[in-house]
Amino acid sequence: MTGAMEAYRVTVEERFSRGTDPGRDYRGRCYEMAIKYLATHVDEPALRLVHGTLYIVGVPYAHAWIEIPGGRVFDPVSQVFYD
């Protein structure tokens, strides 16, 4: 996700960003990469795996992401955190 979402991009504490690979594109692998993120952060019990639907130009897409403390979100496809 780029463009409009760029304004919401944030930097998070190292404990949340460890093991991520910003800049790498994991399109089509959101569920896999979300689980991988959780497996890398088993010491963070407050993380929440979310399955939902994104609408891009009115077209629905199944998606998975991680909610972290503070109302922030980790997108496993872009490997980026958003507020």
C-alpha positions, 0 to 999 in steps of 0.5 A: 500500500502506497500513495494515500496510505503513506501519510499514515506510515509510522515508525514503531519501537524496535521490539515490534519492527524486528524481523520485518522487511520494509520495501519487500512486496509480499502481495498475495501472501498476507495470511502467511506473512501475518502468521510469520510476524506473530511467530517472530513476536510470541513474546508480545501477547498484546498483538492481535491477528485480524482477518478482514476485507479491504476495498480498493476502488470498490473491489473487495479483497480478503486481507490479514494484518496485525494490530499492535498496542497504541492503535497501530497496524502492521501490514504484512504485505508491505511490511510497514506500520500505520497509524 
